[in-house]
Amino acid sequence: IQVTTVQYSSDFRIKKDITDVDTGDLLDRMKKIELREYGYTDEWRKVRGLEENDLRVRGVIAQELRQVFPEHIQILDELAVKDQGIKFKDFHQVDKQGLVMDVV
């Protein structure tokens, strides 16, 4: 999915049980996040339609982030891209939107 903007409903009238957040705890946990630079495997670049062989990106590794922010990790029993012949067991995904809200 490619989008130029994402808007979320955030009006207080649609929310309940609103409580304060321990921002001190969040800050401590944010300091533990390991930001990495990496490339993708040839197989994953093909799945994603990425042409650049030497593309480098910055981000997190889901298995590492799970140690600090487990609430932002989803583990799929299996991720299969059948037409590409790719299958991963216990595939980790990051809820980047949730993580961004915690680091705002």
C-alpha positions as CSV (number, residue, x, y, z in Angstrom):
1,I,0.0,0.0,0.0
2,Q,1.3,3.5,-0.9
3,V,-0.4,6.5,0.6
4,T,0.5,10.2,0.9
5,T,-1.5,10.8,4.1
6,V,-3.2,8.8,6.8
7,Q,-5.7,10.3,9.1
8,Y,-7.1,8.6,12.2
9,S,-10.2,9.3,14.2
10,S,-9.0,10.8,17.5
11,D,-11.9,12.9,18.9
12,F,-12.4,12.5,22.7
13,R,-16.1,11.8,22.2
14,I,-15.3,8.4,20.7
15,K,-13.0,7.3,23.5
16,K,-13.6,6.0,27.0
17,D,-11.5,5.0,30.0
18,I,-8.8,7.6,29.2
19,T,-5.8,7.5,31.5
20,D,-2.4,9.1,31.7
21,V,0.6,7.3,30.3
22,D,3.9,6.8,32.2
23,T,6.1,8.8,29.8
24,G,9.1,8.2,32.0
25,D,8.8,4.5,31.3
26,L,8.3,5.1,27.6
27,L,11.4,7.3,27.5
28,D,13.5,4.7,29.2
29,R,12.3,2.0,26.8
30,M,12.8,4.2,23.8
31,K,16.4,4.6,24.7
32,K,16.8,0.9,24.5
33,I,15.6,0.6,20.9
34,E,18.4,-0.4,18.5
35,L,18.1,1.5,15.2
36,R,19.7,-0.5,12.5
37,E,20.7,0.0,8.8
38,Y,20.3,-2.9,6.5
39,G,19.5,-4.2,3.1
40,Y,16.9,-6.8,2.0
41,T,17.5,-10.3,0.7
42,D,17.1,-10.9,-3.0
43,E,14.0,-12.9,-2.3
44,W,12.4,-10.2,-0.2
45,R,13.2,-7.4,-2.7
46,K,11.5,-9.5,-5.4
47,V,8.4,-9.8,-3.2
48,R,8.4,-6.1,-2.5
49,G,9.1,-5.1,-6.1
50,L,12.3,-3.3,-5.1
51,E,14.7,-2.9,-8.0
52,E,17.8,-1.4,-6.3
53,N,20.3,-4.1,-5.4
54,D,22.2,-1.9,-2.9
55,L,19.2,-0.3,-1.3
56,R,20.0,0.5,2.4
57,V,17.2,1.4,4.9
58,R,17.1,2.4,8.5
59,G,14.7,0.7,10.9
60,V,14.3,-1.8,13.7
61,I,14.6,-5.6,13.8
62,A,11.3,-7.0,15.0
63,Q,12.9,-9.7,17.2
64,E,15.1,-7.1,18.9
65,L,12.2,-4.6,19.4
66,R,10.1,-7.4,20.9
67,Q,12.5,-7.3,23.9
68,V,11.6,-3.6,24.5
69,F,8.1,-3.1,23.1
70,P,6.4,-6.5,22.8
71,E,3.1,-4.8,22.5
72,H,4.1,-3.5,19.0
73,I,5.1,-6.9,17.7
74,Q,2.8,-9.4,16.0
75,I,4.1,-12.9,15.3
76,L,2.4,-14.7,12.4
77,D,2.3,-18.5,12.6
78,E,3.4,-18.5,9.0
79,L,3.9,-15.9,6.2
80,A,3.7,-17.5,2.8
81,V,4.1,-15.8,-0.6
82,K,3.2,-18.8,-2.7
83,D,3.9,-17.4,-6.1
84,Q,7.4,-16.4,-4.9
85,G,8.0,-19.7,-3.2
86,I,8.7,-18.0,0.1
87,K,7.5,-19.3,3.5
88,F,8.5,-18.2,7.0
89,K,7.4,-19.7,10.3
90,D,6.9,-17.4,13.3
91,F,7.2,-14.3,11.1
92,H,7.6,-11.1,13.2
93,Q,5.9,-7.9,12.1
94,V,6.2,-4.4,13.7
95,D,3.1,-2.2,14.4
96,K,5.0,1.0,13.2
97,Q,2.0,3.2,13.7
98,G,1.7,2.2,17.4
99,L,5.5,2.5,17.9
100,V,5.5,6.0,16.4
101,M,2.7,7.1,18.7
102,D,4.8,5.9,21.7
103,V,7.8,7.9,20.6
104,V,6.0,11.1,19.8
